[in-house]
Amino acid sequence: MATSITSVELNYLVFRYLQESGFTHSAFALGYEAGINKSPIDGNLVPPGALITFVQKGLQFLEMEANLTCQSDQDLDEDFSFLQPLDLITKDVYQLRQIVKEKKRNLHRDRDKNKENGKEREGEHTRIREKEKHDREKEREKDREIVKYKHPEKQQDDMDMDTDQEDRENVNGVSGIKHGGVDPMDISTDLTSHLFQIPSSDVTILEGHTSEVCACAWSPTGSLLASGSGDSTARIWNLSDKNSGSGMNGLPSVLVLKHVKGKTNEKSKDVTTLDWNGEGTMLATGSYDGQARIWNINGELRSTLSKHKGPIFSLKWNKKGDYLLTGSCDKTAIVWDVKSEECKQQFDFHAGPTLDVDWRNNNSFATSSTDTMIHVFRIGEPRPIKTFAGHQGEVNCVKWDPTGSLLASCSDDISAKIWSLKNDKYVHDLRQHSKEIYTIRWSPTGPGTNNPNLQLVLASASFDSTVKLWDVEHGKLLYSLNGHREPVYSVAFSPNGEYLASGSLDRSMHIWSLKDGKIVKTYTGNGGIFEVCWNKEGDKIASCFANNTVCVLDFRM
C-alpha cells in the first residue's frame, strides 16, 4: 500500500540525508531552510521539487568553491561574500564565477582610483603562489593576480598520488576533427603513462633555486639554458658541461644572476620573465620590481632599465637585437634602445595592466591587456596603428605567426582569435575550450619557415586541462589533446614542427605527435609545471617546476 508524505517531511528527510553524509555547506542549509519554511524570493512555502533545485545549486556551488582560484580561507570567504542567496538559486556555476570576477574587477578598479589619490594600492588581481606565504609575501600576491601570473587553481602539494596514477590511465586521450565533420578517434584508455615515460637516465634535474621556477629559455645558439625564479635570481646553466664533467659531480655548471643585493629578506624581486637575444650573447630578465636587466653570457650585469612603475610580466627582444620591449602592470609598454640603455618610446594606451607583448618585425609589435583590448604599435608613431576589439575578457597572450601576417590572441572569455592587419574584425573566432585560455603558440611551419611543407598550426592551452590544435586557414579544430588533469600553462613546438610539448599543474609534461595527436613521451615531476621549451636542435626539452627545480629531458624517437 502506497504511503504519502508531505513536502515538509520530504524536505526533512533530504536534509537529514545530506547532513549525515557530511554536507554541511551553507548552500545546503539555505536549501533546507527554504524548503521547510519560506522561500527567500517571495515568502511562500516551497514545494518538494524546489528543494531538489536548492540541493543541485548547492552541489554546483561546491564545485565552484573547489575551482575558485583562492588559496586561503580569507580569500574564499571574500569570494562567497560577493554572492547573494538569490544568485545561488537562479544562476549556474559559470554565471556565479562571472559575478565573482566582475565584482572583483570593480573592487580592483576602485583600488586603482585610490592609488591615483595618493593611497597605496595593495592588490587588484594577484597571482596566487602554490604555497603559503608570510604576511609580507601575501601583500605582493595581491598585485600579481592582476595578470593571473602562474596562479594555480588548486594547491598541488595536497594532490593524492594514488588518485594521480589512477586518473592518468586516460593519459593518451585525444579527440580529432577532420574536415567534413566530427570524427572522434578511437584511442585505447587502458594504456597507462608508464608506456611512454621518459627513463630517469634521460632526465637531468637542475637544483639550486630556492623558490618556484617561473620561466626558462634556451639560448638560440648554444647549450645554455636560462631560468628565472621567485627567489630573486636568474640562472644560466651550461648543459654542455654534463658530458664533459666540468661541473660539480658531472652536473652542469651554473651562473647565478642575483636581482637583490644585501639581505635576502628584502621585498622580493621575483624574476617573472626572460628572453635571449637572437645571437645568444645577452639575456634580458624582467622582474617584479619593475626593472628590466640585461646580462652577458658570463653572468655580468650589463644594463638596468628603470622606468616602469609596476611589475614586468612580459619582455621580448626584436630580431635585430637593438631594441628590447617590456610590458608592465603600470598599463604601459616600453621600447628600450639597448645600446644607449635609454627608453626609446613609452606607449600608454591601455586602460589596464599590460599582460603580453610580441614583436611583429624589428619596428612594430602588439600588446594585450586586462582591458580586453589589443593594440599594434610602430616605433615613432604616437598612436596605435591598429586596435583590435572583440574579446570580452582579459587578453592573456598575443603571438604573431612566423611571417608576421596573422596575430593570435587568447582570453579569459574562453576564446582564441586570429586577426589580420587588413581587417578590423577577427578572421577566426576559436571557441572549443570550456575555461579560460592561458597561452597560445604558433607552429614553426608553413610558407616562409624552415618547414614550408608542413601545415601552419596554432596551439592553445587552457585551464580546462586541454591543449587544442587549430587549422588556422579554415579556423577549424584539428585535435583536442586531453591527457592532462589540471590547467595547462605552457606549450612549445619542436623546431621541426613535428611534436608539441605541454606542461601542466598536474606535474606532467607530455610530448605529442602532430601527425596523429597522440602522446609519444611523458615525464612526471614533483611540482606544477610553469613553462616548457625546446633547444634549437630539438633533442632536449626543459621544464620549470613549482618545486624549485628545472628538468632537462633528452628527447629521442
C-alpha positions in Angstrom: 0.0 0.0 0.0 1.5 3.3 -1.0 2.4 5.8 1.7 2.2 9.6 1.1 4.4 12.1 2.8 4.2 15.9 3.0 6.6 18.3 1.3 7.9 19.2 4.8 8.6 15.5 5.6 10.4 15.0 2.3 12.4 18.2 2.8 13.4 17.0 6.3 14.4 13.5 5.0 16.6 15.0 2.3 18.1 17.4 4.8 19.0 14.7 7.3 20.4 12.5 4.5 22.7 15.4 3.4 23.6 16.2 6.9 24.6 12.6 7.8 26.5 12.4 4.6 28.7 15.3 5.6 27.2 18.1 3.5 27.2 21.0 5.9 27.8 23.8 3.5 25.7 26.9 3.9 24.2 26.4 0.4 22.5 23.2 1.7 21.4 24.9 4.9 19.8 27.6 2.6 18.0 24.8 0.7 16.7 23.1 3.8 15.6 26.4 5.4 13.8 27.5 2.3 12.3 24.0 1.9 10.7 23.7 5.4 10.0 27.4 5.9 9.6 30.1 3.3 11.2 31.0 0.0 13.8 33.8 0.2 12.2 35.1 -3.1 8.5 35.5 -2.4 7.9 34.2 1.2 5.7 31.3 0.0 6.2 27.7 1.1 8.5 25.9 -1.3 7.2 22.7 -3.0 9.2 19.5 -2.8 10.8 19.9 -6.2 12.2 23.3 -5.2 14.4 21.7 -2.5 16.0 19.5 -5.1 16.8 22.6 -7.1 18.4 24.1 -4.0 20.4 20.9 -3.5 21.6 21.0 -7.1 22.6 24.6 -6.7 24.4 23.7 -3.5 26.3 20.9 -5.4 27.2 23.4 -8.1 28.3 25.9 -5.6 30.6 23.3 -4.0 32.0 22.7 -7.5 32.6 26.4 -7.9 34.2 26.5 -4.5 36.6 23.7 -5.5 37.6 25.5 -8.6 37.9 29.1 -7.3 41.5 30.3 -7.6 41.6 31.1 -3.9 44.3 29.6 -1.8 43.4 30.8 1.6 40.3 30.8 3.8 40.3 34.6 3.8 40.2 34.8 0.0 37.5 32.1 -0.1 35.3 34.0 2.4 35.8 37.1 0.2 34.6 35.3 -2.9 31.5 33.9 -1.0 30.7 37.5 0.1 30.2 38.6 -3.5 27.2 36.2 -3.9 23.6 36.7 -2.7 21.3 33.8 -1.8 19.2 34.6 -4.8 22.3 34.1 -7.0 22.7 30.6 -5.8 19.1 29.7 -6.7 18.9 31.4 -10.1 22.4 31.2 -11.5 24.6 28.4 -12.8 28.2 27.8 -11.9 29.6 29.8 -14.9 27.3 32.7 -14.1 28.4 32.6 -10.4 32.0 32.7 -11.5 31.3 35.7 -13.7 29.6 37.5 -10.9 32.6 37.0 -8.6 35.0 38.1 -11.3 33.0 41.2 -12.2 32.6 42.3 -8.6 36.3 41.7 -8.0 37.1 43.7 -11.1 35.0 46.6 -9.8 36.7 46.3 -6.4 40.1 46.4 -8.0 39.1 49.4 -10.2 38.2 51.3 -7.0 41.5 50.5 -5.5 43.2 51.9 -8.6 41.4 55.2 -8.1 42.6 55.2 -4.5 46.2 54.9 -5.8 45.7 57.9 -8.0 44.7 59.9 -4.9 47.9 59.0 -3.3 46.8 56.0 -1.4 48.8 52.8 -1.5 47.3 50.1 -3.7 47.6 46.6 -2.3 46.1 44.5 -4.8 43.8 44.1 -7.9 44.1 40.6 -9.4 47.1 38.7 -7.9 49.0 35.7 -8.9 48.4 33.0 -6.2 51.6 31.2 -5.3 51.5 27.5 -4.7 52.4 27.5 -1.1 51.5 29.5 2.0 53.4 32.8 2.2 54.3 35.0 5.1 52.3 38.2 5.6 54.9 40.2 3.7 54.6 38.0 0.7 50.8 38.0 0.8 50.8 41.7 0.2 52.6 41.4 -3.1 50.5 38.4 -4.1 47.6 40.8 -4.4 49.4 42.7 -7.2 50.3 39.6 -9.1 46.7 38.5 -9.5 46.4 41.4 -11.9 47.7 39.2 -14.6 46.9 35.8 -13.1 50.6 35.1 -13.5 51.1 31.4 -13.0 48.4 31.1 -10.3 47.2 27.6 -9.7 43.6 26.7 -9.3 44.4 24.1 -6.6 47.2 23.5 -4.2 49.5 21.0 -5.8 51.0 19.7 -2.6 47.6 18.4 -1.5 47.0 16.2 -4.5 46.5 12.5 -3.8 49.3 10.5 -5.5 47.2 7.3 -5.6 44.4 9.1 -7.4 47.1 10.6 -9.6 48.1 7.2 -11.0 44.5 6.1 -11.5 43.4 9.2 -13.3 46.4 9.1 -15.6 45.1 5.9 -17.2 43.4 8.2 -19.7 46.7 9.9 -20.5 46.6 9.2 -24.2 43.0 10.6 -24.6 42.6 12.7 -27.7 39.7 13.6 -29.9 40.1 14.6 -33.5 38.1 16.6 -36.0 38.5 16.1 -39.7 37.3 18.3 -42.5 33.8 17.5 -43.4 32.6 16.6 -39.9 33.4 15.3 -36.4 35.2 12.0 -36.3 36.4 11.2 -32.7 39.4 9.0 -32.8 39.3 5.7 -31.0 42.1 5.7 -28.5 42.6 2.9 -26.0 42.3 4.2 -22.5 44.0 1.2 -20.9 47.4 2.4 -21.9 49.0 3.9 -18.8 51.6 6.6 -18.8 54.5 4.3 -18.0 54.4 3.0 -21.5 55.6 6.5 -22.6 57.5 7.5 -19.6 61.0 9.0 -20.2 63.5 7.0 -18.3 65.4 8.7 -15.4 68.7 8.2 -17.2 67.4 10.7 -19.8 66.5 13.3 -17.2 68.8 15.9 -15.7 67.4 17.7 -12.6 68.9 21.1 -12.0 68.7 22.2 -8.4 69.7 25.4 -6.8 66.7 27.7 -6.9 65.0 28.2 -3.5 61.6 29.2 -4.8 59.3 28.2 -7.7 60.9 28.5 -11.2 58.6 30.6 -13.3 60.4 30.9 -16.6 63.0 29.1 -18.7 64.6 29.6 -22.2 67.3 28.0 -24.2 70.0 30.1 -25.9 69.3 30.1 -29.7 73.0 29.4 -30.4 74.4 27.1 -27.8 73.8 24.7 -24.9 73.0 27.5 -22.3 69.7 27.3 -20.5 68.3 30.3 -18.5 65.8 30.0 -15.7 64.0 32.7 -13.6 62.6 32.2 -10.1 60.7 33.7 -7.3 64.0 33.5 -5.3 65.1 36.8 -6.9 67.6 35.1 -9.2 68.0 34.0 -12.7 70.5 31.3 -13.5 72.4 30.3 -16.6 73.1 26.6 -16.8 75.8 25.2 -19.2 74.4 21.9 -20.3 77.5 21.1 -22.4 79.2 20.5 -19.1 77.1 17.5 -18.4 79.0 15.2 -20.7 82.4 16.8 -20.1 82.2 16.6 -16.4 83.4 20.1 -15.8 80.6 20.8 -13.5 80.4 19.6 -9.9 79.8 15.8 -9.9 79.5 15.9 -13.7 76.4 18.2 -13.5 76.1 21.4 -15.5 77.9 24.4 -14.2 75.7 27.4 -13.3 75.9 31.2 -13.1 73.7 32.9 -10.5 72.3 36.3 -11.6 71.2 38.0 -8.4 68.5 40.6 -8.5 68.7 41.5 -4.8 71.7 43.0 -3.1 72.3 42.5 0.6 69.7 40.8 2.9 67.6 38.1 1.3 64.5 39.2 3.3 64.1 42.4 1.4 60.9 42.8 -0.7 61.2 40.1 -3.3 62.3 40.9 -6.8 61.0 37.8 -8.5 62.3 37.1 -12.0 59.0 36.8 -13.9 60.2 36.6 -17.5 63.3 36.3 -19.5 64.5 36.2 -23.2 67.7 35.7 -25.1 68.7 38.0 -27.9 69.0 36.4 -31.4 72.7 35.9 -31.2 72.6 34.3 -27.8 75.1 36.8 -26.4 72.7 38.6 -24.0 69.9 37.6 -21.6 67.2 40.0 -20.6 65.2 39.5 -17.4 62.0 41.2 -16.2 61.3 41.5 -12.5 58.6 42.1 -10.0 60.4 45.3 -9.0 59.5 46.9 -12.4 63.1 46.8 -13.7 64.5 45.0 -16.8 68.1 43.9 -16.7 70.5 42.8 -19.4 73.2 40.3 -18.7 76.0 38.8 -20.8 76.7 35.1 -21.0 79.3 35.3 -18.2 76.6 36.4 -15.8 77.7 40.0 -15.7 75.1 42.7 -15.4 75.3 45.0 -18.5 72.3 47.3 -18.0 69.5 48.1 -15.6 66.4 49.6 -17.3 64.2 51.6 -14.9 61.1 53.5 -15.9 58.2 51.2 -15.3 56.1 51.8 -12.1 54.8 48.2 -11.8 55.9 44.6 -12.2 57.1 43.5 -15.6 55.5 40.3 -16.8 56.4 40.2 -20.5 59.6 41.0 -22.2 60.9 40.4 -25.8 64.0 41.2 -28.0 63.4 42.2 -31.5 65.0 40.0 -34.1 67.8 42.6 -34.9 68.7 42.8 -31.2 68.8 46.6 -31.0 65.5 47.0 -29.1 64.0 45.4 -26.0 60.3 45.5 -25.5 58.7 45.3 -22.0 55.1 45.2 -20.8 54.1 46.1 -17.3 51.3 46.2 -14.7 51.6 50.0 -14.9 49.5 49.7 -18.1 52.3 50.7 -20.4 54.8 49.1 -22.9 58.3 50.5 -23.4 60.8 50.1 -26.2 64.4 50.3 -24.9 67.4 51.3 -27.0 69.8 48.6 -25.9 72.9 50.5 -27.0 72.1 53.8 -25.2 70.3 52.0 -22.4 67.5 54.5 -22.6 63.8 54.5 -23.2 63.2 54.8 -26.9 59.4 55.2 -26.6 56.8 54.5 -24.0 53.3 53.5 -25.1 50.4 54.4 -22.7 47.1 53.4 -24.3 45.8 50.6 -22.3 43.3 51.1 -19.5 44.6 48.1 -17.5 47.8 46.2 -16.9 49.7 45.1 -20.0 49.7 41.3 -19.9 51.8 40.4 -23.0 53.9 41.9 -25.8 55.2 40.4 -29.1 57.2 41.8 -32.0 55.8 41.6 -35.5 59.1 42.8 -37.0 62.0 44.9 -35.9 59.9 48.1 -35.6 56.3 47.1 -34.8 54.7 45.0 -32.2 51.4 44.0 -30.4 50.3 44.4 -26.8 47.4 42.9 -24.8 45.8 43.9 -21.6 43.2 43.2 -18.9 41.2 45.9 -20.6 40.2 43.3 -23.3 42.0 45.4 -26.0 44.8 44.6 -28.4 47.0 47.4 -29.8 49.5 47.3 -32.6 52.2 49.9 -32.4 55.1 51.1 -34.7 58.2 52.8 -33.2 58.0 56.5 -33.9 54.2 56.6 -34.3 52.4 58.5 -31.5 49.3 56.3 -31.5 48.4 52.7 -32.3 48.5 51.8 -36.0 45.7 49.2 -35.3 43.4 48.4 -32.4 41.6 45.1 -32.2 38.4 45.0 -30.1 36.4 41.8 -29.8 37.4 39.9 -26.7 35.1 40.1 -23.7 37.7 39.2 -21.1 41.3 39.9 -20.2 43.6 39.1 -23.1 46.3 36.9 -21.7 48.6 36.3 -24.6 49.3 37.6 -28.2 51.5 36.0 -30.7 52.4 36.8 -34.4 52.7 33.9 -36.8 56.2 33.1 -38.2 55.7 35.6 -41.1 54.1 38.4 -39.2 50.9 38.1 -41.2 48.4 36.9 -38.6 48.1 37.7 -34.9 46.6 35.2 -32.5 45.2 36.1 -29.1 43.6 34.2 -26.2 41.5 35.4 -23.3 39.6 34.7 -20.2 36.4 34.9 -22.3 37.2 31.3 -23.3 38.1 32.1 -26.9 41.2 32.4 -29.0 41.0 34.7 -32.0 43.1 35.3 -35.2 43.5 38.8 -36.6 44.9 40.4 -39.7 46.0 44.0 -40.2 43.8 44.0 -43.3 40.7 43.6 -41.2 39.2 45.4 -38.2 37.3 42.3 -37.1 38.9 38.9 -36.2 39.4 36.5 -39.1 38.6 33.4 -36.9 36.9 33.0 -33.5 38.1 29.8 -32.0 35.7 28.5 -29.3 36.1 24.9 -28.2 37.6 25.3 -24.8 35.4 25.3 -21.7 37.6 27.5 -19.4 40.0 30.4 -19.7 42.8 30.1 -22.3 46.1 30.9 -20.7 48.6 30.8 -23.6 48.9 30.2 -27.4 51.8 29.2 -29.7 52.3 29.1 -33.5 54.0 26.1 -35.1 57.3 26.8 -36.9 55.7 25.5 -40.1 54.2 26.7 -43.3 55.3 29.1 -46.1 58.3 31.3 -45.1 59.6 28.9 -42.4 62.2 26.2 -42.2 59.4 23.7 -42.6 57.4 25.0 -45.6 55.8 21.7 -46.5 54.1 21.3 -43.1 50.7 22.9 -42.3 50.7 26.1 -40.1 49.0 25.2 -36.8 48.0 27.2 -33.7 48.1 25.6 -30.2 46.0 26.9 -27.3 46.4 25.8 -23.7 43.6 26.3 -21.2 42.5 26.0 -17.6 40.2 23.2 -18.8 43.2 20.9 -18.8 43.3 20.5 -22.6 45.5 21.7 -25.4 43.8 22.3 -28.8 45.4 22.4 -32.2 43.8 24.6 -34.9 43.8 24.7 -38.6 44.3 28.5 -39.0 43.4 28.6 -42.7 39.9 27.4 -42.1 39.5 28.2 -38.4 38.8 24.6 -37.5 39.8 22.3 -34.7 42.3 19.6 -35.7 42.9 17.9 -32.4 41.9 18.2 -28.7 44.7 16.8 -26.6 43.1 15.5 -23.4 46.0 13.9 -21.5 46.3 16.5 -18.6 44.1 16.7 -15.5 44.9 20.2 -14.3 45.4 23.6 -16.0 47.9 23.7 -18.8 50.2 26.7 -18.5 52.7 26.2 -21.3 53.1 24.6 -24.8 56.0 24.6 -27.1 56.6 23.2 -30.6 59.7 21.3 -31.6 61.9 23.1 -34.1 61.0 20.7 -36.9 57.3 21.2 -36.2 56.6 17.5 -35.7 56.0 17.5 -31.9 54.4 19.6 -29.2 55.3 19.7 -25.6 52.8 20.7 -22.9 53.3 21.4 -19.2 50.6 21.3 -16.6 49.9 21.9 -12.9 49.3 18.1 -12.7 53.1 17.8 -12.6 53.3 16.2 -16.0 54.9 17.2 -19.3 53.5 15.4 -22.4 55.1 15.3 -25.8 52.5 14.8 -28.6 53.0 13.8 -32.2 51.3 16.3 -34.5 50.7 13.5 -37.1 48.0 11.8 -35.0 47.6 13.8 -31.8 48.9 11.0 -29.6 51.3 11.1 -26.7 54.7 9.7 -27.6 56.6 10.6 -24.4 55.7 11.8 -20.9 57.5 12.9 -17.7 56.1 13.4 -14.3 58.0 15.6 -11.8 57.3 16.8 -8.2 55.6 20.1 -8.8 53.3 22.0 -11.2 55.0 23.0 -14.5 55.0 26.6 -15.4 57.0 26.6 -18.7 58.4 24.1 -21.3 60.9 24.9 -24.1 62.9 23.1 -26.7 66.6 23.7 -27.6 67.5 24.7 -31.2 68.5 21.1 -32.1 65.2 19.7 -30.9 66.8 16.9 -28.8 66.3 18.5 -25.4 63.3 19.9 -23.6 63.5 22.0 -20.4 60.6 22.4 -18.0 60.5 24.5 -14.9 58.6 23.4 -11.8 56.9 24.8 -8.7 59.2 22.6 -6.5 62.2 24.9 -7.3 63.8 22.7 -9.9 64.4 22.7 -13.6 64.3 19.4 -15.5 66.1 18.8 -18.8 64.8 15.8 -20.8 66.7 14.1 -23.6 64.3 13.5 -26.5 64.9 10.8 -29.0 62.4 9.0 -31.2 
